[in-house]
Each structure stands twice: as C-alpha cells, then as structure tokens.
C-alpha cells in the first residue's frame, strides 16, 4: 500500500539486569520503530518494530537502518515485496501495515486476547550460576508460572545437570513443565555423545529441547529427533530458510516434534503461518517466542499467537514473557500475571483501563 508518511525511530533498550544468552551477556539492544501515517485518509498511525539481537539476527543494525531508510523514502508498505534477507525489517513493515488496517490503535488481531482473555506463557530462567537460576525459578513459581524454560549447553554439562536437579527439587514434574533450549550447545562430532547427554537430561521429565545441535545439519538433526529421549524443537534451524520447497524438504527430513516461531527472525507473521502449515504436514506442534522485542513487537506477536491458539481446549504456553526485561520499555496495557499474558481492558462500567499505551517515547 502507498501514500504513507513513514519515519524511523531508533531506540536502544536497556536491560534491567545483564541478560545472559547463548550469544553472550547483553546489557542493551537496538530496536527501530516504523511509524507510518495514513496521510490520505484519517491520519491514523501504525507502528511496527524492527528488533535485533546482536549475533543472532540475520541483519546487522547498520544494514537494517539502511533498509528502513529505503522503506521510509518509498512511502510504501508492501512486506511481500521486501527481501527475506532482512526478516526483522519485514516484520516491522508488516505489523505497521496491519496496525494501520485495524484502526491504528495497536489492535492488530481483534479477538478474545484483545478483549482481556489471557494466553498462557512460559517463564524464562536466564543463564547464571545454580544459585541464581534456582532463585529465578522460585520467583517464577511464586508468580504462578507452571511452565519454565532455561538454557543448556553453554556451561559445564555436569553443573547444568546439577542445576536442573536443584530446580526440579522445587518444581516437581507433576506440577511444573520444563523446557530446555540448547542453541546447538549439545552438538558433538559423535552423535552418540549428544544423545547420551539428552538421555541424562530426560531424567528430569523434560517437555522439549530446542535445537540440540547446530542448524544446517539436517541428517544429523533427523537422527537426533528419531532417537532422542526428549522431544526436539527446531529454532535456529528455521532462520534463513526462505525457499518453500527447501522448507518443506527440511521439515520432512528432520521430522521434529515442535517448531519455535520467532517472527522477527523468520520474516514476519505471514512467514510464520507458512511454517505452521509445514509443521502440520509432519505432525509437529508450534509455539511463538518473542525475540527481545519491546512491548510494540511483543504485542503484535502475542495477538497473532493468541488469535491462532486461544480457542484450543488446552492452548500450549507461548514464549512471550519478555515484556518486563527493560527499564525503558514502551508503556502498554500488556500484563503478566499468574503465568499468563493478558491485555488490560476497560472494566464493565466502561471506565478506561488503568494501563494504556504511552507512545511518547516513539512519537515525540
């Protein structure tokens, strides 16, 4: 669509505390906001976020900035015409357009979620020593989470095993689901070594493990999926695979139990829907995970995921608990409580919601 006044707002988001990830410790991260105004109609504004994770996002911050400048100069929002080589840029354009087409009030997918129905989410345990990770687990349990996710494969395996043992001691398997994310950290030249480690971790009744071996090794991942004692989820494996035939071949070769969808890393919501179709072809389930977006990007992903899952009898928890990570996040009506994410709405008397969008840091 054409006829938009588009500008790009750059922000550096500050973490409340150092965030230990598979790509190192992050203290801050870049985000760019696509602010598109419909100058031909009623002046409504749509906002999309280009969120980047240094070392993981396919596009660098300078390259994303360059592509966003081209987008602004064009005055056009046409995500399908944009290169999938810049997935976060495409996601930003896509969600700004969806916002514009839905009144420009950050309600992208009207439905039960935007009316206040909560979507279950997992609690994220950041990497650290055993004491800090157990403390995080205890805090998440106190806050009502019954699904927890933590990283493995980056530290000494025996220490990670002991950490899981300590977490399971306060989070019994009959009450709490554990998800693991290896980020390729259990890869070994001898696949038997990888499988033995997975088997040891399976003693803790693990729901799933994301990406135990590095991406791009289809046959190896196929063998892991076939013989693993823990159901395997594809994560980084999806990044950079754009051709539809190649995607289908990959899914049919690997046969994963789950796929993890990060729209900022795979090219947006339309592309995520394509992955869902392929997952269903091989009997795999899916959930969405935010990629350290601010509340702007998180809101778009949450509405999309809730729209696709909330009507299910037992909706699978999504990976959308990242909204409270930053000291300078965009104030929003998104609320995390009792292991869910929900949107604050007006009460039955029609009074305004106590929490609302404050876009002054973007629009001023």
For each residue, the residues with C-beta under 8 A, 3 or more apart:
1: 4 76 77 78 97 100
2: 75 76
3: 38 39 40 75
4: 1 36 37 38 39 75 76 77 100
5: 36 37 39 75
6: 34 35 36 37 71 72 74 75 77
7: 35 72
8: 32 33 34 35 65 68 69 71 72
9: 32 33 35 362
10: 30 31 32 33 65
11: 30 31 32 33 294 328 361 362
12: 28 29 30 31
13: 28 29 30 31 292 294 326 328 329
14: 27 28 326 327 328
15: 18 19 26 27 28 29 325 326 327
16: 324 325 326 327
17:
18: 15 25 26 27
19: 15 25 26 27 126 292 325
20: 25 126 127 128 151
21: 24 25 26 53 126 127 151
22: 56 151 153 154 181 183 184 185
23: 26 53 54 55 56
24: 21 55
25: 18 19 20 21
26: 15 18 19 21 23 29 53 54 292
27: 14 15 18 19
28: 12 13 14 15
29: 12 13 15 26 51 52 53 54 292
30: 10 11 12 13 52 54 61
31: 10 11 12 13 49 50 51 52 293 294 297
32: 8 9 10 11 49 50 52 64 65 68 92
33: 8 9 10 11 47 48 49 50 92 296 362
34: 6 8 47 48 49 50 68 71 72 92 93 96
35: 6 7 8 9 45 46 47 96 362 363
36: 4 5 6 45 46 47 48 77 96 97 100
37: 4 5 6 43 44 45 46
38: 3 4 41 42 43 44 45 46 100 104
39: 3 4 5 43
40: 3
41: 38 44
42: 38
43: 37 38 39
44: 37 38 41 100 103 104
45: 35 36 37 38 99 100 104 363
46: 35 36 37 38 77 95 96 97 98 99 100 101 104
47: 33 34 35 36 95 96 99 106 296 359 362
48: 33 34 36 91 92 93 94 95 96 97 99 296 297 300
49: 31 32 33 34 91 92 95 264 293 294 296 297 300
50: 31 32 33 34 64 68 88 89 91 92 264
51: 29 31 57 88 264 291 292 293 294 297
52: 29 30 31 32 57 59 60 61 64 88 264
53: 21 23 26 29 56 57 265 291 292
54: 23 26 29 30 57 61
55: 23 24
56: 22 23 53 236 239 265 291
57: 51 52 53 54 60 64 87 88 264 265 291
58: 85 86 87 88 239 240 265
59: 52 63 64 67 85 86 87 88 89
60: 52 57 63 64
61: 30 52 54 64 65
62: 65 66
63: 59 60 66 67 86
64: 32 50 52 57 59 60 61 67 68 86 88 89
65: 8 10 32 61 62 68 69
66: 62 63 69 70
67: 59 63 64 70 71 82 83 86 89
68: 8 32 34 50 64 65 71 72 89 92
69: 8 65 66 72 73
70: 66 67 73 74
71: 6 8 34 67 68 74 76 77 82 89 93
72: 6 7 8 34 68 69 75
73: 69 70
74: 6 70 71
75: 2 3 4 5 6 72
76: 1 2 4 71
77: 1 4 6 36 46 71 93 96 97 100
78: 1 81 82 93
79: 82 90 93 94 97 268 270
80: 270
81: 78
82: 67 71 78 79 86 89 90 93
83: 67 86 90
84: 87 90 242 267 271
85: 58 59
86: 58 59 63 64 67 82 83 89 90
87: 57 58 59 84 90 91 239 263 264 265 266 267 268 271
88: 50 51 52 57 58 59 64 91 92 264 265 291
89: 50 59 64 67 68 71 82 86 92 93
90: 79 82 83 84 86 87 93 94 267 268 271
91: 48 49 50 87 88 94 95 263 264 267 268 269 297
92: 32 33 34 48 49 50 68 88 89 95 96 297
93: 34 48 71 77 78 79 82 89 90 96 97
94: 48 79 90 91 97 98 268 269 270
95: 46 47 48 49 91 92 98 99 108 268 269 297 300
96: 34 35 36 46 47 48 77 92 93 99 100
97: 1 36 46 48 77 79 93 94 100 101
98: 46 94 95 101 102 108 109 269 300
99: 45 46 47 48 95 96 102 104 105 106 108 300
100: 1 4 36 38 44 45 46 77 96 97 104
101: 46 97 98
102: 98 99 105 107 108 109 110
103: 44 107
104: 38 44 45 46 99 100
105: 99 102
106: 47 99 296 299 332 357
107: 102 103 110 114 303
108: 95 98 99 102 299 300 303 304
109: 98 102 113 114 303 304 306 307
110: 102 107 114 115
111: 114 115 303 306 307 310
112: 115 116 117 306 310 311
113: 109 116 117 118 119 302 303 306 307 310 342 343
114: 107 109 110 111 303 343 345
115: 110 111 112 343 345
116: 112 113 342 343 344 345
117: 112 113 306 310 342
118: 113 337 338 340 341 342
119: 113 302 305 306 309 310 315 318 320 340 341 342
120: 147 315 316 317 318 339 340
121: 145 147 317 318 319 320 321 336 339 340 341
122: 145 147 148 149 177 179 317 318 319 321
123: 137 140 143 145 147 148 149 321 339
124: 148 149 150 319 321 322
125: 133 136 137 140 148 149 150 151 167
126: 19 20 21 132 133 136
127: 20 21 133 150 151 154 155
128: 20 131 132 133 136
129: 132 133
130: 133 134 159 162 163 166
131: 128 134 135
132: 126 128 129 135 136
133: 125 126 127 128 129 130 136 137 150 163 167
134: 130 131 137 138 163 166 167 170
135: 131 132 138 139
136: 125 126 128 132 133 139 140
137: 123 125 133 134 140 141 148 150 167 170 171
138: 134 135 141 142 170
139: 135 136 142 143
140: 123 125 136 137 143 145 148
141: 137 138 144 145 148 170 171 176
142: 138 139
143: 123 139 140 336 337 338 339
144: 141 337 338 339 340
145: 121 122 123 140 141 148 176 321 339
146: 175 176 177 339
147: 120 121 122 123 176 177 178 179 207 317 339
148: 122 123 124 125 137 140 141 145 167 171 176 177 178 179
149: 122 123 124 125 178 179 180 181 319
150: 124 125 127 133 137 163 164 167 178 179 180 181
151: 20 21 22 125 127 154 180 181 182 183 185
152: 160 164 180 181 182 185 186 201 209
153: 22 157 160 182 183 184 185 186 212
154: 22 127 151 183 185
155: 127 159 160
156: 159 160
157: 153 160 161 197
158: 161 162
159: 130 155 156 162 163
160: 152 153 155 156 157 163 164
161: 157 158 164 165 200 201
162: 130 158 159 165 166
163: 130 133 134 150 159 160 166 167
164: 150 152 160 161 167 168 178 201 204
165: 161 162 168 169 204
166: 130 134 162 163 169 170
167: 125 133 134 137 148 150 163 164 170 171 178
168: 164 165 171 172 173 178 204 205
169: 165 166
170: 134 137 138 141 166 167
171: 137 141 148 167 168 175 176 178
172: 168 175 176
173: 168 176 178 204 205
174:
175: 146 171 172
176: 141 145 146 147 148 171 172 173
177: 122 146 147 148 207 317
178: 147 148 149 150 164 167 168 171 173 204 205 206 207
179: 122 147 148 149 150 206 207 208 209 210
180: 149 150 151 152 201 206 208 209 210 230
181: 22 149 150 151 152 209 210 211 235
182: 151 152 153 185 186 209 210 211 212 213
183: 22 151 153 154 210 211 235 236
184: 22 153 187 211 212 213 214 215 236
185: 22 151 152 153 154 182 212
186: 152 153 182 194 197 198 212 213
187: 184 194 212 213 214 217
188: 191 193 194
189: 193
190: 193 194
191: 188 194 195 220 223 224
192: 195 196
193: 188 189 190 196 197
194: 186 187 188 190 191 197 198 212 213 224
195: 191 192 198 199 224 227 228 229
196: 192 193 199 200
197: 157 186 193 194 200 201
198: 186 194 195 201 202 209 212 224 228 229 230
199: 195 196 202 203 229
200: 161 196 197 203
201: 152 161 164 180 197 198 204 206 209 229 230
202: 198 199 205 206 229 230
203: 199 200
204: 164 165 168 173 178 201
205: 168 173 178 202
206: 178 179 180 201 202 209 230
207: 147 177 178 179 231
208: 179 180 230 231 232 233 257 258
209: 152 179 180 181 182 198 201 206 212 228 230 231 232 233
210: 179 180 181 182 183 232 233 234 235 258 260
211: 181 182 183 184 214 215 233 234 235 236 237
212: 153 182 184 185 186 187 194 198 209 224 228 232
213: 182 184 186 187 194 217 220 221 224
214: 184 187 211 217 236
215: 184 211 236 237 239
216: 237
217: 187 213 214 220 221
218: 221 222 250 253 254
219: 222 223 253
220: 191 213 217 223 224
221: 213 217 218 224 225 232 234 237 254 256
222: 218 219 225 226 253 254 255
223: 191 219 220 226 227
224: 191 194 195 198 212 213 220 221 227 228 232
225: 221 222 228 232 254 255 256 257
226: 222 223 255
227: 195 223 224
228: 195 198 209 212 224 225 231 232
229: 195 198 199 201 202
230: 180 198 201 202 206 208 209
231: 207 208 209 228 257 258
232: 208 209 210 212 221 224 225 228 256 257 258
233: 208 209 210 211 256 257 258 259 260
234: 210 211 221 237 238 254 256 258 259 260
235: 181 183 210 211 238 259 260 262 289
236: 56 183 184 211 214 215 239
237: 211 215 216 221 234 241 250 254
238: 234 235 241 259 260 261 262 265 266 275
239: 56 58 87 215 236 265 266
240: 58
241: 237 238 246 247 250
242: 84 246 247 267
243: 246 247
244: 247 248 274
245: 248 249
246: 241 242 243 249 250
247: 241 242 243 244 250 251 274 275 278
248: 244 245 251 252 278 281
249: 245 246 252 253
250: 218 237 241 246 247 253 254
251: 247 248 254 255 256 259 278 279 281 282 284
252: 248 249 255 281 282
253: 218 219 222 249 250
254: 218 221 222 225 234 237 250 251
255: 222 225 226 251 252 282 284
256: 221 225 232 233 234 251 259 279 282 284
257: 208 225 231 232 233 284 285
258: 208 210 231 232 233 234 279 284 285 286 287
259: 233 234 235 238 251 256 275 276 279 284 285 286
260: 210 233 234 235 238 286 287 288 289 319
261: 238 266 272 275 276 286 287 288 289
262: 235 238 265 266 288 289 290 291
263: 87 91 266 267 268 269 271 272 288 291 300 301 304
264: 49 50 51 52 57 87 88 91 290 291 293 297
265: 53 56 57 58 87 88 238 239 262 291
266: 87 238 239 261 262 263 271 272 275
267: 84 87 90 91 242 263 270 271
268: 79 87 90 91 94 95 263 271 272
269: 91 94 95 98 263 272 273 300 301 304
270: 79 80 94 267 273 274
271: 84 87 90 263 266 267 268 274 275
272: 261 263 266 268 269 275 276 288 304
273: 269 270 276 277
274: 244 247 270 271 277 278
275: 238 247 259 261 266 271 272 278 279 286
276: 259 261 272 273 279 280 286 308
277: 273 274 280 281
278: 247 248 251 274 275 281 282
279: 251 256 258 259 275 276 282 284 285 286
280: 276 277 283 284
281: 248 251 252 277 278
282: 251 252 255 256 278 279
283: 280
284: 251 255 256 257 258 259 279 280
285: 257 258 259 279 316
286: 258 259 260 261 275 276 279
287: 258 260 261 305 316 317 318 319
288: 260 261 262 263 272 301 304 305 318 319 320
289: 235 260 261 262 318 319 320
290: 262 264 293 297 298 301 302 319 320 322
291: 51 53 56 57 88 262 263 264 265 297
292: 13 19 26 29 51 53 322 325
293: 31 49 51 264 290 296 297 298 301 322
294: 11 13 31 49 51 297 298 326 329 330
295: 298 299 323 329 330 331 332 334
296: 33 47 48 49 106 293 299 300 330 332 362
297: 31 48 49 51 91 92 95 264 290 291 293 294 300 301
298: 290 293 294 295 301 302 320 322 323 334
299: 106 108 295 296 302 303 332 334
300: 48 49 95 98 99 108 263 269 296 297 303 304
301: 263 269 288 290 293 297 298 304 305 320
302: 113 119 290 298 299 305 306 318 320 334 341
303: 107 108 109 111 113 114 299 300 306 307
304: 108 109 263 269 272 288 300 301 307 308
305: 119 287 288 301 302 308 309 318 320
306: 109 111 112 113 117 119 302 303 309 310 318
307: 109 111 113 303 304 310
308: 276 304 305
309: 119 305 306 312 315 316 318
310: 111 112 113 117 119 306 307 315
311: 112
312: 309 315 316
313:
314:
315: 119 120 309 310 312
316: 120 285 287 309 312
317: 120 121 122 147 177 287 339
318: 119 120 121 122 287 288 289 302 305 306 309 341
319: 121 122 124 149 260 287 288 289 290
320: 119 121 288 289 290 298 301 302 305 323 341
321: 121 122 123 124 145 324 336 341
322: 124 290 292 293 298 325
323: 295 298 320 329 332 334 336 341
324: 16 321 329 336
325: 15 16 19 292 322 329
326: 13 14 15 16 294 329
327: 14 15 16
328: 11 13 14 361
329: 13 294 295 323 324 325 326 332
330: 294 295 296 357 358 359 361 362
331: 295 355 356 357 358
332: 106 295 296 299 323 329 355 356 357 358
333: 343 344 345 353 355 356 357
334: 295 298 299 302 323 341 342 343 344 355
335: 341 342 343 344 355
336: 121 143 321 323 324 340 341
337: 118 143 144 340 342
338: 118 143 144
339: 120 121 123 143 144 145 146 147 317
340: 118 119 120 121 144 336 337
341: 118 119 121 302 318 320 321 323 334 335 336
342: 113 116 117 118 119 334 335 337
343: 113 114 115 116 333 334 335
344: 116 333 334 335 353 354 355 356
345: 114 115 116 333 353
346: 349 350 351 352 353
347: 350 351 353
348:
349: 346
350: 346 347
351: 346 347
352: 346 356
353: 333 344 345 346 347 356
354: 344
355: 331 332 333 334 335 344
356: 331 332 333 344 352 353
357: 106 330 331 332 333
358: 330 331 332 361
359: 47 330 362 363
360: 363 364
361: 11 328 330 358 364
362: 9 11 33 35 47 296 330 359
363: 35 45 359 360
364: 360 361
